Amino acid sequence: MKNTFKRIKEGAGFTLAETLLAVLILLLVSVIMTTGIPAAKNAYENVVVASNAEVLLSTTISTLRNELGTAQDVEVSEGTVITYYNSSRGAYSRIYKVDDDTIGFIRYYSKDGKSSDAAPLISKETATERLYVTYTGVEDIHNGVITIKGLSVKQESRTSDLATRPQLSIRIISG
């Protein structure tokens, strides 16, 4: 080391071995950075999507509790369709699955028994990252409780569920 500083002062420069070692160290650092940064970015994106899925599931559960908790004349048909009267809107509403792999809930409002104004239960603005909520079925009402099974959040580009709730039971207060 003393020789290196002495050579620098004298203007002799570096040896070929020292130059190659410096280049090798720089190459190693650059390889680590080029492979590490994309991996860290990918891990960060996965965490953000999982977090958004949890928030979407929580929002869906809150919305379902608000919609069904005070509903009247609640009926379950075909194992996936929930029809009820929403007194705050003064209209009958229906929650149902569009199909197994698209947006899970659609809400219809109807004042005269005919369908009108379809609206998603959860807006597309809430469902970021191309996430959607679906469920596997609905049990008939027992003792004033309706049970939604297999509630899950999925992403269009992935096959696995990002967030799940195997069973959601909601007590219907109004009957």
BELGICOR-V809798 format. One record per helix or strand of 2 or more residues. SS is the DSSP state (H for helix, E for strand). FROM is the first residue (numbers start at 1). LEN is the number of residues. If there is no record, write none. Layout:
ss;from;len
SS;FROM;LEN
SS;FROM;LEN
This chain:
ss;from;len
H;2;9
H;16;54
E;72;6
E;81;6
E;91;6
E;106;5
E;116;5
E;131;4
E;137;6
E;145;11
E;163;9
